[in-house]
Structure formats: structure tokens, C-alpha cells
Amino acid sequence: MDAIQTAQYARALYSAHGDRAEAEAAQKMRECEAAGNTRQAKDWQSVRQTIRQIRGPNQG
């Protein structure tokens, strides 16, 4: 997943889930890791980090 796609996923997830978006991305990351999908897990980790940036400092 490229940077543009990561940002789009992060914005969509944040719009849909608000403050729970980061937790949702973390859950997806864990599910992918458990299934052995390391590439997808890395993508979800990037989405999670982007959500953290969207939320800004001191938001969790």
C-alpha cells in the first residue's frame, strides 16, 4: 500500500470510528499477524500511525 492509499484508509477509518479508529487498525494488524500476513500487518501498522498523526498530540 502506498502513502496515498494509507492516508485514504486512515481518514476513512477515522471518519467512521472516531477515537476508536486507532484501536480498529491495531486489531486488524494483530489479525493479519496471527494469520501470517506480514505485509498486510505492516500496512495496518502504517494506517494506525497515520491515524495517530491525524488525531494529533496528547490524544492517546
Secondary structure by P-SEA (a helix, b strand, c coil): ccaaaaaaaaaaaaaacccaaaaaaaaaaaaaaaacaaaaaaaaaaaaaaaaaaaccccc
